[in-house]
Amino acid sequence: MTRVAESLAAWAAGLEPSDDDLALARRSLVDTVAVAIAARAHPIGDLLGELSEVEAWGVLAHVLDFDDLHMESTSHVSAVCVPAVLATGGDARAYLAGAGVMARLGTALGWPHYAAGWHATCTAGAPAAAAGAAVALGLDAEEVATAMALAVPAAGGVQRAFGTAGKALQVGGAAQAGVRAARLAAAGASADPRAVDQWLALVGGDAARLALDGPAVAGGLAVKLFPCCYALQRPIAALRGLEADPEQVARVTVRTPQSALAPLIHDAPTTGLEGKFSLQYAVAATLLDGRPGIESFTDEAVARPAAQALLARVEVDAAPGGDWLLAGDVAIELTLADGSRLHAQLDLPPGAPDRPPSPAELAEKVADCTGDLADEVLALDWLDAGALLRERLPAARAL
């Protein structure tokens, strides 16, 4: 039987990206850098002096929950792989190697892994960051497999961290672990690649689900247009299709499969981070703000009396089952004070792989995130991105 790490390492080391792969890599670079810059004033910045550079970049790329997502693995690929590759001087090919390994490992872990409470961004992310960083450092397939095995001790992370600084910190930790593992492999450290097989089985994965064909990132990546958990993109988009005075909304009923609610663990949020994982608050913010943006998910925004009042009016009707975040569809019913009702229903949110953002939508997001730096970010290449992050983001400690 072909071993997991050796199989994925051979694929990563031999990757020859297509034009479509390279286009995805460029969009991922621009999107990730923009989101990290948008987070530069976030309170989590006070902790960055305790982190390495690659950790800090991963934290800032993820803390706003505005970063991309691989649907089949339920993992935030670019928040891990872009920092790891930039920190090791890599390019689009190295990013695609890491991202492709992460997508494939995450798919082998599957929805049951995520539903059990694991944070797949970290479990799949650490070995994937090792693969991407190893390719960036010019290592061969055997050394890439060694790097993946050396990253296994860091391949953890759980969903109970959602709504706290711990979520972004464990994502930064996955990126750091991958870079560390790749550098150790480059320095000659030994490891048994079968450690990856054992880890995969222990966390409920199935090596039979690994597939090495198709594009570099099988399934593509979903780009968020709202800065919160991906499970909220669909209800927000559906609700934005309705026009209602929030003061006249007596009740909101949201019907959706249970699986689409898996990460939404905060029914009564009191902080901005908790609000990013609250269906009730997403409804309130959309009714109040129209297009929820970064300022909609601050502590002050969640504490608004109008938002707290709306929380109590949201009812969730979860149908049993579902096997991923976009199972079925979402249906929203608004009951107004005069007894009239408004309805909306949606299967795919804007930004989903089968409904990708237009260049104008991506440019609007970048402008929202970066302000007067938007043109520079939109024109970035892999060689320049690290320098821009070092210049514009809060300083982390030196390695």
CORUR-V739165 format. One record per helix or strand of 3 or more residues. SS is the DSSP state (~ for helix, > for strand). FROM is the first residue (numbers start at 1). TO is the last residue. If there is no record, write none. Layout:
SS|FROM|TO, SS|FROM|TO
//
This chain:
~|4|13, ~|19|38, ~|43|50, ~|53|62, ~|77|87, ~|92|115, ~|120|136, ~|141|150, ~|152|154, ~|159|161, ~|165|186, ~|194|202, ~|207|209, ~|230|240, ~|246|248, >|249|257, ~|258|261, ~|272|275, ~|279|289, ~|294|297, ~|299|302, ~|305|311, >|314|319, >|330|336, >|341|346, ~|353|355, ~|359|378, ~|382|392
//
